[in-house]
Amino acid sequence: MASVTVLPALPKNWAVPDSPAAQSLAPVVQRKLIPAGSAYLAHVRRALQNLSFEAHDKLIEQDRLRIEALRADELNGEDHVGVGDDEESPELALLDPKEWKKQDHYQVLGLSRLRYKATPEQIKITHRKKVLKHHPDKKAGQSHTTNDDAFFKCIQKAHDVLTNPERRRQFDSVDPHYLALEEDAPTAADFKGNKANDVDFFFKAWAPVYEMEARFSKKTPVPLLGSFDDPKDKVEAFYDFWYNFDSWRSFEYLDKEVNEGSDSRDDKRYTEKKNKSERARRKKEDTARLRSLVDLTLTLDPRIKRIKQEEKDIREAKKKNKGAAEGKAKAEDGNQKAEEEAKRKEEEEKARAEAKKAKAAAANAAKKARRQQRAAEAEATS
């Protein structure tokens, strides 16, 4: 519990000092004090949660340990192990900061392994490492070249680009690492000979291509190549998605800058018009490139051949079953016709027999009638 402190009383012989300082004291003014600060917040927390001072202190300590653990995970987690520790090639030291558009920003910051997958926290960590290593003040006196701080400027420019979401997206669209991989995409010539029917080679060659292209999709999740045993509906969904691929990829990063020092509006308008035209051309070429990749994949896809064969087998099985059913129906129909024919013949025979019998009865009746007539005539003459 908090204790109340009582101030001691003033001595009886104490008087207000007669001095300019005492005479210049401001009059007493009442002011409204608003409770604030960490102590007041702690008081409110204790009151709302009905906590004692000991329980409140224990809760604060638990929060502190939890926050420290989270920070430790962020800074020392597996995702950040080795970040920014990529080996620096000698060519990096020769980079010209004025040609910053030609530099590989991920390579400069040591993020060649992660690239577009690098998180903002990882970019922050590796930038801090590079600054500590290459800051001009740290290198002062160690080198006598005029390019001591050139690479440091490249580091700062890479950090500026990669920490700006819009400019990073523009750079990711034309990342030189992936541009080189796009040039090495599989071609029809790669699947000639024994590789034409090699299922494993097909998936090994094409799976990385679609994983790389998937990063440009506006829609998620993106269906990837899959496996040989995928059903027909999954294969059709894959090609339907990629034939209607909606890409956010843009090419503003490659825009030409207006001539430095030029204030001419005509120059600016011409450059902007030229850049816009070049962007549209590159976008069109990129769309055609991706479409041709999908066309080639569809042509070589072993799953298409498998699906067609399965459908053919199903049709043949249905045809065979249909033929058997038709044969059975024909046999049953033949038996039915034979039974009907036999029944018809039997009825005809029966009808003929009855007709013969009726004819014989009629003949007998006529004969009897004639006898009776002759007998009557004989009686009449006698």
Residue pairs with C-beta under 8 A, 6 or more apart in sequence:
16 22
42 56
45 51
45 56
46 52
46 53
46 56
51 59
74 80
74 121
75 125
79 119
79 122
80 121
80 122
80 125
83 110
83 111
83 114
83 118
83 122
83 125
83 126
83 129
84 109
84 110
84 111
84 122
84 125
84 126
84 127
84 129
84 130
85 110
85 129
86 107
86 110
86 111
86 112
86 113
88 110
89 107
92 107
92 108
92 151
92 154
93 147
93 150
93 151
94 147
95 103
95 108
95 150
95 151
95 154
96 150
97 150
97 153
97 154
97 157
100 154
100 157
101 253
101 254
103 154
103 157
103 158
104 112
104 175
104 176
104 177
105 157
105 158
105 161
105 162
105 171
106 112
106 114
106 115
106 118
106 158
106 162
106 175
106 177
107 177
108 130
108 151
108 154
108 155
108 158
109 123
109 126
109 127
109 130
109 155
109 158
109 159
109 162
110 126
110 129
110 130
111 118
111 122
111 123
111 126
112 177
114 122
115 172
115 175
115 177
115 178
116 172
116 175
116 215
118 162
120 163
123 159
123 162
123 163
124 163
127 155
127 158
127 159
130 155
131 152
131 155
132 138
134 151
134 152
134 155
135 152
136 148
136 149
136 152
139 148
139 149
160 167
161 167
161 168
161 171
162 168
162 171
167 253
169 248
169 250
170 250
170 251
170 252
170 253
171 253
172 215
173 216
173 249
173 250
173 251
173 253
174 251
174 253
174 254
178 212
181 212
182 212
182 289
185 209
185 293
186 205
186 206
186 209
186 296
187 296
188 296
188 299
188 300
190 205
191 201
191 202
191 205
191 300
195 201
196 300
197 302
199 228
199 302
202 300
202 301
202 302
203 225
203 227
203 228
206 225
206 297
207 224
207 225
209 293
210 224
210 225
210 242
211 224
213 245
213 290
213 293
214 222
214 224
216 247
216 248
216 249
217 245
217 246
217 247
217 248
218 246
218 247
218 248
219 241
219 246
222 241
223 234
223 237
223 238
223 241
223 242
224 238
225 238
225 297
226 234
226 235
226 238
228 302
228 303
228 306
230 238
230 303
232 307
235 301
235 303
235 304
235 307
239 294
239 298
242 290
242 294
243 291
243 294
245 290
245 294
247 286
247 287
247 290
249 283
249 286
250 279
250 283
251 278
251 279
251 282
251 283
251 286
252 275
252 279
254 278
254 279
254 282
255 275
255 278
255 279
256 271
256 274
256 275
257 271
258 267
258 268
258 271
259 267
259 271
262 268
298 304
